Amino acid sequence: MERRSVLAAGVALGAGIFADPVAAWAALMPRLSAGDVAAGGRLFSAGAYARLDQVLPLLLAGAAQSIEQGPAGAARAAGVWVLASQLAVRQDRAEAAGAYASRAGAAARRSGDPVVLADAARAAATPLRRTGRTAEALHLLKEARLHLTAGSRPTAAELDAAGMAALTAASTAAQAHQPATAHDFTAQAEQSTARHPYTAGRPRELAAAQCALYRVGIHRHLGDLDTALAAARRLHRAQLPPPNDAPAPPPPGPSSTPAMRPASSPSCASSSSPPLWRPAGPRWAR
């Protein structure tokens, strides 16, 4: 509880008390909690990339231990490595993003949770696409969505994850100039939205506005700017989620994030090395 209270204080975004998180935690053994992962996710969603970069070494240390603590611990570790991969993408560090995504996939398979596996598949999609492996990325995302919707009554969390996997696949296909595939995946996401009506007070990623926002980007990537502009005009600012696809802005000075970056960032596998992702096999099923 002591470490969680320190973290809760550290990630209070508006309180200005996140000045030296590493010093605050230096004497504490990292034991990863779900609250730690959620706090890191809030930093990422708020665009507080420099702050997340500061605490990431401790989260990664906790993940290395957590993966040995059963399925729930593996799920927490996967969440940290997904965050690390997403942050590396914002920092334009493609090799690190791919290596973190690979670790997230391995931890997600150990968790046996299809929602966690879908999150890891989404994290893997960008580094796969950027290294010319779009087909592999689309296969992962399609497989993730199929397993999430295989049951007769998917849970709200599974429908949310399935829809977001489809949107990520649609964006991936659009950036690879595959219009039919992009539109097909977008339609699948919209179907998930229809099956997953909004409930007040319950956090979710998937919503009709999210689908509409992705459609803007998809039309833009496919070169249909008139349709993209028309779709953008129908969006309301209050409906839009925080931006998730732009690289992080450069640090304000030479002494900001580089000194806080983990000393040994993993290197991404080359084309002759094992793939970022291996088939999940029976662990996909609940």
Secondary structure, 3 states (H helix, E strand, C coil): CHHHHHHHHHCCCCCCCCCCHHHHHCCCCCCCCHHHHHHHHHHHHCCCHHHHHHHHHHHHHHHHHHCCCHHHHHHHHHHHHHHHHHHHHHCCCHHHHHHHHHHHHHHHHHHCCHHHHHHHHHHHHHHHHHCCCHHHHHHHHHHHHHHHCCCCCCCHHHHHHHHHHHHHHHHHHHHCCCHHHHHHHHHHHHHHHHHCCCCCCCCCCCCHHHHHHHHHHHHHHCCCHHHHHHHHHCCCHHHCCCCCCCCCCCCCCCCCHHHHCCCCCCCCCCCCCCCCCCCCHHHHCC
